[in-house]
Amino acid sequence: MKKLSCILLITILFVSCKIIDNEVIKKEQTIVLFELIKGGCYGTCPIYNISVDENREIKYEGKRFVDAIGTYNWIMNEKDFNTLNALIDKKFKADYTHNMEVQDLPLTRLNIKNKYQIKFKGGCPIEFKKELKQIEMLLLKNANW
């Protein structure tokens, strides 16, 4: 009886570990299409991260000087998702850095489809200011905080 209990316990442990591993692997396989990271400055610059993955899931993490502090998730509707993809494909096709020498300006970093990284301090460069504003509006359109 003791051996049977031990075998049953070991079997349950293996099965439960297998289930957990599959969930972790599934989460890791989703590709982040667009990630916006706003860093701090010496003042009250908003600090937050927002990303959208291939499943249209948006993850927002507000850290300091924002209306919503904490982690929030929601799903983007398909029409907005297609618009977002079109904007990204149209404008963001290469790595780019701008104004990185300045110390007291907030750092903004964009990670695009795990291929390109755009970094700038201070105001958004003219080259993609309009598109970035549209992307932020699309991402925050249905925020659930």
Backbone bond lengths (Angstrom), bond angles and torsions (degrees), N, CA, C in turn:
res aa  C-N    CA-C-N  psi(-1)  N-CA   C-N-CA  omega(-1)  CA-C   N-CA-C  phi
1 M - - - 1.446 - - 1.531 110.68 -
2 K 1.313 114.60 -39.36 1.458 119.34 -179.76 1.532 110.85 -65.15
3 K 1.348 116.72 -40.92 1.458 120.66 178.56 1.529 110.70 -64.81
4 L 1.314 116.51 -39.85 1.462 121.14 179.62 1.529 110.74 -63.33
5 S 1.321 116.81 -41.64 1.469 121.12 177.60 1.524 110.77 -63.64
6 C 1.313 115.97 -41.66 1.464 120.98 -179.78 1.532 110.68 -65.17
7 I 1.324 117.34 -44.32 1.469 121.61 178.74 1.521 110.38 -63.18
8 L 1.315 116.99 -42.30 1.464 121.61 178.76 1.531 110.77 -62.47
9 L 1.310 117.54 -43.40 1.460 122.13 179.07 1.533 111.29 -62.77
10 I 1.316 117.01 -44.58 1.464 121.23 179.25 1.528 110.62 -63.80
11 T 1.323 116.97 -41.80 1.470 120.99 178.24 1.521 111.03 -61.33
12 I 1.308 117.23 -44.46 1.469 121.51 179.02 1.524 110.41 -62.12
13 L 1.319 117.59 -41.78 1.462 120.94 178.85 1.529 111.62 -62.47
14 F 1.325 117.54 -44.83 1.465 120.42 178.94 1.523 111.79 -63.07
15 V 1.312 116.49 -43.02 1.467 120.41 -178.95 1.525 110.32 -65.45
16 S 1.327 117.83 -43.55 1.467 120.09 -178.96 1.530 111.05 -66.81
17 C 1.307 118.37 -37.78 1.467 120.82 177.37 1.521 110.55 -65.82
18 K 1.301 118.05 -38.51 1.460 122.04 178.88 1.523 110.64 -62.03
19 I 1.314 118.50 -42.59 1.463 122.50 179.63 1.523 110.19 -63.34
20 I 1.308 117.93 -45.34 1.460 122.00 -179.37 1.527 110.40 -63.18
21 D 1.327 117.72 -43.63 1.459 121.09 179.48 1.522 111.52 -59.94
22 N 1.321 118.18 -41.78 1.465 121.15 179.57 1.516 111.47 -62.53
23 E 1.323 118.16 -39.57 1.459 121.05 179.03 1.521 111.02 -65.83
24 V 1.315 117.41 -41.11 1.462 121.41 179.03 1.523 110.13 -64.45
25 I 1.313 116.95 -44.73 1.462 120.75 179.78 1.522 110.30 -62.50
26 K 1.324 117.74 -42.21 1.465 121.49 179.52 1.528 110.87 -60.30
27 K 1.335 117.51 -43.76 1.468 121.35 179.07 1.524 111.03 -63.30
28 E 1.328 117.46 -40.01 1.457 121.26 -177.35 1.525 112.47 -70.51
29 Q 1.326 117.71 -22.93 1.452 120.48 -176.09 1.521 113.61 -81.20
30 T 1.329 118.88 -14.83 1.460 119.07 178.63 1.526 109.24 -70.66
31 I 1.316 115.55 137.14 1.460 121.79 -176.87 1.521 109.30 -96.66
32 V 1.323 116.04 127.51 1.462 121.18 176.29 1.523 107.45 -79.91
33 L 1.327 115.81 120.14 1.461 120.27 -179.04 1.518 112.12 -80.88
34 F 1.331 115.71 -37.93 1.463 119.70 -175.51 1.520 108.40 -150.10
35 E 1.315 116.21 132.17 1.463 121.39 177.33 1.521 108.24 -134.06
36 L 1.318 115.48 130.13 1.464 122.72 177.64 1.519 107.42 -115.75
37 I 1.328 116.48 122.45 1.462 122.10 -179.43 1.516 107.70 -120.47
38 K 1.322 115.98 117.55 1.466 121.84 178.10 1.521 107.64 -103.67
39 G 1.327 115.73 121.16 1.456 121.37 -179.53 1.514 112.05 -96.90
40 G 1.301 115.74 174.82 1.452 121.50 -175.97 1.513 114.25 -88.66
41 C 1.313 113.95 175.89 1.461 122.45 175.31 1.535 106.01 -137.64
42 Y 1.317 117.45 -169.13 1.460 119.85 179.01 1.527 112.00 -80.35
43 G 1.313 118.11 -1.82 1.463 122.96 -179.48 1.516 111.68 -114.43
44 T 1.328 115.34 -133.93 1.463 121.10 -175.79 1.531 111.80 -112.56
45 C 1.295 117.34 44.23 1.464 121.36 178.12 1.529 109.25 -70.50
46 P 1.329 117.77 138.27 1.466 119.91 178.90 1.528 111.47 -64.11
47 I 1.326 115.46 138.03 1.455 121.73 179.48 1.524 107.43 -121.13
48 Y 1.335 115.83 115.39 1.460 120.30 179.74 1.523 110.61 -160.53
49 N 1.328 115.37 162.85 1.465 123.47 173.93 1.520 107.23 -124.56
50 I 1.306 116.89 141.69 1.459 120.83 172.78 1.518 107.67 -142.55
51 S 1.328 116.09 136.11 1.463 119.97 -179.08 1.523 109.89 -142.52
52 V 1.314 114.88 156.92 1.467 121.27 175.11 1.525 107.38 -131.59
53 D 1.332 115.84 135.89 1.461 119.25 -179.70 1.525 111.00 -106.30
54 E 1.311 115.72 -179.16 1.461 121.63 -175.64 1.525 113.20 -65.42
55 N 1.322 117.46 -17.38 1.466 121.98 178.13 1.522 112.09 -92.33
56 R 1.327 117.42 11.36 1.467 125.52 179.41 1.531 112.27 71.02
57 E 1.320 117.57 13.42 1.464 120.35 179.39 1.527 109.51 -83.52
58 I 1.317 114.70 126.71 1.460 121.08 178.50 1.523 108.12 -102.04
59 K 1.321 115.25 133.94 1.464 120.77 176.13 1.524 107.45 -120.94
60 Y 1.325 115.67 123.60 1.465 122.23 179.39 1.519 107.81 -116.84
61 E 1.327 115.92 134.24 1.459 120.99 176.19 1.524 108.29 -130.92
62 G 1.340 115.84 101.72 1.455 121.48 177.78 1.514 110.12 -86.50
63 K 1.329 117.12 131.78 1.466 120.65 -175.56 1.524 112.69 -111.62
64 R 1.342 117.84 -56.11 1.474 120.56 -178.39 1.520 109.75 -147.75
65 F 1.320 115.07 148.38 1.467 123.54 174.26 1.536 112.91 57.76
66 V 1.329 116.23 37.43 1.467 122.69 175.76 1.531 108.55 -128.30
67 D 1.331 116.66 162.50 1.465 120.79 179.11 1.522 112.14 -66.48
68 A 1.318 117.43 -36.56 1.465 121.65 -176.73 1.527 109.72 -119.00
69 I 1.329 115.85 110.96 1.461 121.05 177.21 1.526 107.56 -99.01
70 G 1.319 116.03 134.18 1.459 120.90 -178.22 1.518 110.49 123.89
71 T 1.335 115.27 -174.07 1.457 121.44 -178.96 1.521 109.88 -107.40
72 Y 1.321 115.74 131.48 1.467 122.38 -179.44 1.524 108.84 -133.90
73 N 1.325 116.20 143.70 1.464 122.29 177.84 1.519 109.59 -128.54
74 W 1.318 116.54 143.13 1.457 121.57 172.73 1.521 108.55 -156.64
75 I 1.322 115.34 169.20 1.463 121.60 -177.94 1.525 109.35 -106.17
76 M 1.307 115.74 135.10 1.465 122.48 178.27 1.531 108.69 -85.39
77 N 1.334 116.97 140.38 1.466 117.90 178.26 1.531 109.79 -70.50
78 E 1.319 115.47 159.42 1.464 120.80 -171.34 1.532 113.10 -65.51
79 K 1.316 117.14 -37.63 1.468 120.41 -179.91 1.532 110.67 -62.91
80 D 1.342 116.73 -47.58 1.465 120.71 178.40 1.528 111.26 -64.04
81 F 1.333 116.10 -36.74 1.461 120.68 179.24 1.531 110.61 -63.18
82 N 1.314 116.84 -43.01 1.471 120.76 178.25 1.526 111.26 -65.44
83 T 1.339 116.67 -39.24 1.464 121.00 176.42 1.527 110.40 -62.90
84 L 1.327 115.92 -43.69 1.464 121.50 178.10 1.527 110.87 -59.31
85 N 1.313 117.05 -47.80 1.466 120.84 179.26 1.521 111.76 -59.90
86 A 1.320 116.75 -40.73 1.467 120.55 179.08 1.528 110.95 -63.94
87 L 1.333 117.12 -42.33 1.471 120.80 178.21 1.525 111.23 -62.98
88 I 1.320 115.93 -43.82 1.465 120.35 -179.24 1.525 110.33 -63.79
89 D 1.326 116.44 -47.69 1.468 120.34 -178.59 1.523 112.31 -64.83
90 K 1.321 116.16 -32.27 1.465 120.68 -177.54 1.530 112.15 -72.45
91 K 1.317 117.27 -42.34 1.462 119.77 -166.97 1.527 115.40 -109.83
92 F 1.311 118.51 -32.03 1.464 120.93 -170.98 1.525 110.20 -106.06
93 K 1.339 116.11 91.41 1.464 120.88 -175.13 1.524 113.63 -124.97
94 A 1.326 117.77 9.67 1.466 119.76 -178.48 1.526 109.87 -159.00
95 D 1.333 115.88 161.11 1.463 120.69 173.03 1.525 108.64 -68.70
96 Y 1.339 115.53 150.77 1.466 119.31 -176.52 1.522 108.75 -156.21
97 T 1.326 117.63 136.21 1.468 122.20 172.07 1.519 108.46 -130.63
98 H 1.334 114.89 148.19 1.464 119.76 -177.51 1.528 109.48 -151.02
99 N 1.320 116.62 131.99 1.462 123.37 170.48 1.531 113.32 58.96
100 M 1.314 117.98 37.13 1.461 121.21 -174.43 1.526 113.67 -78.82
101 E 1.321 119.21 -8.19 1.463 121.63 -176.91 1.528 112.80 -77.97
102 V 1.314 117.63 -25.96 1.466 122.08 -173.85 1.526 109.75 -71.82
103 Q 1.344 116.52 134.91 1.461 120.91 -175.09 1.524 114.56 -85.96
104 D 1.339 118.24 -39.53 1.461 120.73 -169.76 1.530 114.02 -95.30
105 L 1.287 118.92 15.15 1.459 120.07 178.17 1.529 109.58 -104.07
106 P 1.321 117.15 147.69 1.469 119.61 -178.72 1.528 111.68 -69.67
107 L 1.317 115.41 139.54 1.460 121.62 177.96 1.523 109.29 -85.98
108 T 1.311 116.09 132.12 1.462 122.08 172.24 1.515 107.04 -117.44
109 R 1.331 114.91 130.89 1.463 119.85 179.68 1.525 109.17 -127.77
110 L 1.311 116.27 133.01 1.458 122.46 176.83 1.521 108.20 -116.88
111 N 1.314 116.70 128.13 1.459 121.55 172.98 1.523 106.82 -110.58
112 I 1.306 117.20 121.04 1.453 121.98 -174.36 1.522 110.11 -114.86
113 K 1.324 115.61 114.71 1.471 124.23 174.84 1.528 113.05 50.32
114 N 1.310 117.57 33.04 1.463 122.97 -178.86 1.530 112.59 54.27
115 K 1.331 117.17 21.49 1.461 121.54 179.79 1.519 112.10 -116.71
116 Y 1.316 116.67 -44.67 1.458 121.07 -173.07 1.524 110.75 -119.12
117 Q 1.327 115.28 148.23 1.457 120.85 176.13 1.524 108.49 -131.02
118 I 1.318 114.42 129.89 1.461 121.19 178.46 1.516 106.82 -117.97
119 K 1.329 116.72 128.58 1.466 121.60 179.75 1.514 109.12 -131.33
120 F 1.324 114.88 135.76 1.459 119.05 174.12 1.517 109.40 -153.34
121 K 1.332 115.25 154.39 1.463 121.94 176.14 1.514 108.50 -111.93
122 G 1.326 115.15 141.53 1.460 120.30 -179.83 1.509 111.07 82.91
123 G 1.323 115.36 -145.35 1.460 121.21 -178.27 1.518 112.77 -67.44
124 C 1.305 114.45 153.48 1.463 121.16 179.39 1.527 110.19 -68.05
125 P 1.331 117.86 135.06 1.464 120.21 177.14 1.532 111.65 -59.85
126 I 1.311 115.30 145.75 1.467 122.85 -178.32 1.534 111.64 -54.94
127 E 1.322 117.72 -33.73 1.462 122.05 -173.67 1.528 113.45 -53.75
128 F 1.331 117.07 -34.76 1.460 119.29 -178.54 1.523 113.24 -139.08
129 K 1.309 117.34 27.36 1.465 121.82 -179.43 1.533 111.62 -62.32
130 K 1.324 116.70 -47.67 1.463 121.41 -178.12 1.537 111.01 -62.63
131 E 1.322 116.97 -44.70 1.461 121.41 -178.35 1.525 111.84 -66.10
132 L 1.340 116.87 -40.56 1.459 119.86 179.68 1.525 110.79 -65.06
133 K 1.316 117.55 -39.47 1.465 121.38 177.39 1.537 110.22 -62.28
134 Q 1.335 116.93 -42.89 1.463 120.88 177.86 1.525 111.15 -63.25
135 I 1.324 116.82 -41.93 1.464 121.02 179.99 1.522 110.37 -62.96
136 E 1.334 117.43 -45.49 1.462 120.33 178.28 1.526 111.16 -60.17
137 M 1.327 116.97 -41.55 1.465 120.09 179.06 1.527 111.17 -64.14
138 L 1.328 117.35 -40.77 1.464 120.56 178.29 1.524 111.64 -64.59
139 L 1.333 116.39 -42.52 1.461 120.16 -178.43 1.524 112.21 -66.69
140 L 1.321 116.74 -38.18 1.469 120.63 -175.57 1.526 113.31 -94.01
141 K 1.314 117.05 1.52 1.463 122.16 -174.96 1.534 112.85 -56.50
142 N 1.300 118.25 -46.03 1.467 122.20 -176.81 1.524 112.29 -112.53
143 A 1.315 116.52 34.35 1.466 120.72 -179.20 1.524 109.82 -57.34
144 N 1.320 116.54 141.41 1.466 120.56 -175.00 1.530 113.80 -112.32
145 W 1.297 117.51 38.06 1.458 117.74 176.20 1.490 111.18 -97.93
